[in-house]
Amino acid sequence: VEYLCDNLTPKRNHRTLELYAIFLAGVVCPEMRRAAHWRTFALQEIVANMASDLLSDGVQCELSTDYHHLVLKNYLNVRQLAARNDLPVPAAMDEALKRALEFSMHAHKPDGIVPSLSDGDAKSYLDLLALGAQLYDRADMRFVATRGAEGTPPAARVAHFAASGYSV
């Protein structure tokens, strides 16, 4: 863990995964002398990572729907781990996560699949939306995550993500 702290990948999805691992170690090994430091360090760096990797509209900077969800999954893993252990997270983390989830909500087609735009595969990330709906008590995300079985439809059927150029 100390090696990771000192040798983080400079940017993007590998860095996100490394920060998740550091945070995880700090949570599951609280008896370790530096556990509190690892948690604090990871959260601070995750917020900085989100600021550099997520555009102002919440879309991951590589503009790949698949990479967006890969990164979103790791951020949500950190957020869920913090929630399960009653650990506070910076407000900026929740704000960025909500924006990233908004894009995910609108990017899913009615069949539950996100099209492959840029690099990646077309697949479903409804499980991430379900987690976002639970974490943030969002009925619109729950609606999309359950393909209309629960929740309420999003307020807008059309969404424009200006920074990334996506319109859905």
C-alpha positions as CSV (number, residue, x, y, z in Angstrom):
1,V,0.0,0.0,0.0
2,E,2.8,2.4,0.8
3,Y,4.4,1.6,-2.5
4,L,1.2,2.4,-4.3
5,C,0.9,5.7,-2.4
6,D,4.4,6.6,-3.5
7,N,4.1,5.3,-7.1
8,L,0.6,6.1,-8.4
9,T,0.0,6.0,-12.1
10,P,-0.1,9.6,-13.2
11,K,-3.7,9.7,-14.5
12,R,-6.8,8.0,-15.7
13,N,-8.4,4.6,-15.0
14,H,-5.4,2.8,-13.6
15,R,-4.8,5.5,-11.1
16,T,-8.5,5.3,-10.1
17,L,-8.1,1.5,-9.5
18,E,-5.0,2.1,-7.4
19,L,-6.7,4.7,-5.3
20,Y,-9.6,2.3,-4.7
21,A,-7.1,-0.4,-3.6
22,I,-5.4,2.1,-1.1
23,F,-8.8,3.1,0.3
24,L,-9.9,-0.5,0.6
25,A,-6.7,-1.4,2.5
26,G,-7.3,1.5,4.9
27,V,-10.9,0.3,5.5
28,V,-10.4,-3.5,5.8
29,C,-7.1,-3.3,7.8
30,P,-7.9,-0.6,10.4
31,E,-5.3,-2.2,12.7
32,M,-2.5,-1.1,10.4
33,R,-0.6,1.9,11.7
34,R,-1.1,3.9,8.5
35,A,-4.7,2.9,7.8
36,A,-6.2,6.3,8.6
37,H,-3.6,7.9,6.4
38,W,-4.4,5.6,3.5
39,R,-8.1,6.4,3.7
40,T,-7.5,10.2,3.9
41,F,-4.9,10.1,1.2
42,A,-7.0,8.0,-1.2
43,L,-10.1,10.2,-0.7
44,Q,-8.2,13.4,-1.4
45,E,-6.5,11.9,-4.5
46,I,-9.8,10.5,-5.7
47,V,-11.4,13.9,-5.6
48,A,-8.5,15.4,-7.5
49,N,-8.6,12.5,-9.9
50,M,-12.3,13.1,-10.5
51,A,-11.7,16.7,-11.2
52,S,-9.1,15.9,-13.9
53,D,-10.8,12.9,-15.4
54,L,-14.5,13.9,-15.4
55,L,-15.5,16.8,-17.5
56,S,-17.8,19.4,-16.1
57,D,-20.8,17.5,-17.4
58,G,-19.7,14.3,-15.6
59,V,-18.5,12.4,-18.7
60,Q,-15.1,10.7,-18.5
61,C,-12.5,12.7,-20.5
62,E,-11.6,9.9,-22.9
63,L,-15.2,10.2,-24.2
64,S,-15.7,6.4,-24.3
65,T,-18.9,5.1,-22.9
66,D,-17.2,1.9,-21.7
67,Y,-14.3,3.7,-20.0
68,H,-16.8,6.1,-18.4
69,H,-18.5,3.2,-16.7
70,L,-15.2,1.4,-15.8
71,V,-14.1,4.5,-13.9
72,L,-17.6,5.1,-12.5
73,K,-17.6,1.6,-11.1
74,N,-14.4,2.2,-9.2
75,Y,-15.6,5.5,-7.8
76,L,-18.9,3.9,-6.8
77,N,-17.0,1.1,-5.1
78,V,-15.1,3.6,-3.0
79,R,-18.3,5.5,-2.2
80,Q,-20.2,2.3,-1.3
81,L,-17.3,1.1,0.9
82,A,-17.3,4.5,2.7
83,A,-21.1,4.4,3.2
84,R,-21.0,0.8,4.6
85,N,-18.3,1.8,7.1
86,D,-19.8,5.2,8.1
87,L,-16.9,7.1,6.7
88,P,-17.5,10.6,5.4
89,V,-16.5,11.5,1.9
90,P,-15.8,15.0,0.5
91,A,-18.9,16.7,-0.9
92,A,-17.1,17.2,-4.2
93,M,-16.9,13.4,-4.6
94,D,-20.7,13.1,-4.3
95,E,-21.3,16.0,-6.7
96,A,-19.0,14.5,-9.3
97,L,-20.5,11.0,-8.9
98,K,-24.0,12.4,-9.4
99,R,-22.9,14.1,-12.6
100,A,-21.3,10.9,-13.9
101,L,-24.4,8.9,-13.0
102,E,-26.6,11.4,-14.8
103,F,-24.7,10.6,-18.0
104,S,-25.0,6.9,-17.4
105,M,-28.7,7.2,-16.8
106,H,-29.2,9.0,-20.1
107,A,-26.7,6.8,-22.1
108,H,-28.6,3.6,-21.4
109,K,-31.0,2.6,-24.1
110,P,-34.5,1.2,-23.3
111,D,-33.1,-2.3,-23.7
112,G,-30.6,-1.6,-20.8
113,I,-27.5,-1.4,-23.1
114,V,-25.1,1.5,-23.4
115,P,-23.9,1.8,-27.0
116,S,-20.2,1.5,-27.6
117,L,-19.1,5.1,-28.5
118,S,-15.4,5.5,-28.9
119,D,-13.4,2.6,-27.4
120,G,-15.1,-0.3,-25.7
121,D,-18.0,-2.6,-25.8
122,A,-21.8,-2.2,-25.9
123,K,-23.1,-3.6,-22.6
124,S,-25.3,-2.9,-19.6
125,Y,-24.3,-1.0,-16.5
126,L,-27.7,-1.0,-14.9
127,D,-26.1,-2.4,-11.7
128,L,-24.1,0.9,-11.4
129,L,-27.3,2.9,-11.8
130,A,-29.0,0.8,-9.2
131,L,-26.2,1.5,-6.8
132,G,-26.4,5.2,-7.6
133,A,-30.1,5.2,-7.1
134,Q,-29.6,3.6,-3.7
135,L,-26.8,5.8,-2.6
136,Y,-28.5,9.1,-3.6
137,D,-32.1,8.1,-3.3
138,R,-32.8,8.8,-7.0
139,A,-36.1,7.5,-8.3
140,D,-35.1,8.4,-11.9
141,M,-32.0,6.3,-11.7
142,R,-34.0,3.5,-10.2
143,F,-36.5,3.7,-13.1
144,V,-33.7,3.3,-15.6
145,A,-31.9,0.7,-13.6
146,T,-35.0,-1.5,-13.3
147,R,-36.1,-0.7,-16.9
148,G,-39.2,1.0,-15.7
149,A,-40.3,-1.5,-13.1
150,E,-39.6,0.9,-10.1
151,G,-39.0,4.6,-9.6
152,T,-40.1,7.4,-11.8
153,P,-39.0,8.4,-15.4
154,P,-36.3,11.0,-15.7
155,A,-37.7,14.5,-15.9
156,A,-36.2,15.1,-19.4
157,R,-36.1,12.7,-22.3
158,V,-33.4,14.7,-24.0
159,A,-30.1,15.5,-22.3
160,H,-27.2,17.5,-23.6
161,F,-23.7,17.1,-22.1
162,A,-22.1,20.2,-23.4
163,A,-18.5,19.7,-22.2
164,S,-18.2,16.2,-23.9
165,G,-20.5,17.0,-26.8
166,Y,-22.9,14.1,-26.1
167,S,-26.6,14.6,-26.8
168,V,-29.1,11.9,-26.0
